[in-house]
Structures are given as C-alpha cells and as structure tokens.
Amino acid sequence: KPLAERTGATLVWRPMLLGGLFKSIGQEPVPLNTYLTKAAQTAGFTLSGTSPRPAITKNHFVTNSVNLRVSDLTIDQFQKFLKEIEGRKDVVVTMLDIRKNFKSKDKLDATLDVSTYSKEVTDEDKAKEKEKKKDDKSDDKANDKSKDAGDTKGDKKV
C-alpha cells in the first residue's frame, strides 16, 4: 500500500510552467539558514543545526543547498515546517527521509536537503552594477549642488 494511503495523507500535484519560474529567480540567493530557522520557529520548534553544501553552478543558475535533521516533531509541526519552506518559488525540498521516532510513536524524525536557486552573476552583470553605482553617485553629487545653490535658509532679505 502506498504511504499516503497508509497514513491518510493527501498528495497535491502542482505542475508549473518553468518559464515563469526562471523569470522570477533573482541573482541573490535566499539565506537558507535564516529562512529555515524562521520556518522552524513558525512550526513551533527550534532548529538545532544545518550543514551547508557547496554551491553548484550549472546552466547559468546557482544552487545553494543545506542538509538538516529534525527530531521529535509531531506530524502537524512537520507539515507546517514543510509548508513554510516551500512558501517561495525559489526554495524547495530536494531530498526527504522520514522515520518514526523510536521514543514516541506519535512523533517523527526527518532528514532533508533544502535548496534555493539564483541566477549566476556574470561579468556583464558586474559591469552593469558598477556603472549603475557610478551613475547614482554622480546623480547624488548633482542633486547636492542644486540644493546648495537654491538653499536660502538663514538668509535675511533687507
């Protein structure tokens, strides 16, 4: 018998068009440790530790992953945790191993790999960012000069 039938779980299939997903992925990766810690707090437990994996770049996308273990969770806590993790399009559970907790039959232990995706920062992107910062600084200087020229506070008219 499949696991879903044995446990009474409901499986939800959500196919998606990948073009929209690729467009929504930015160049800054999600800080997974912070993200997962907040997800655990929302689910009602404290995350004890994570093991970051080396980033992998392939086809102009960077994959950052973290391996983590959780223990002594109720099914409700674990379900909330998973929903929080996958609340973003660019964060997914890529590996999941669930086991019954030997101390308490009502609780479970799990090992997960969670990954986030970002676009690779190219040399062209770096040059554009550098040019933008340069333009912003020159705009700021021009604004400061125009403010100084028009500043009449403190001047008395006779």
Beta strands, then each sheet from edge to edge (+ up, - down):
strand 1: 50-52
strand 2: 56-58
strand 3: 61-73
strand 4: 91-100
strand 5: 108-119
sheet 1: 1+ 3- 2+
sheet 2: 1+ 3- 5+ 4-
end
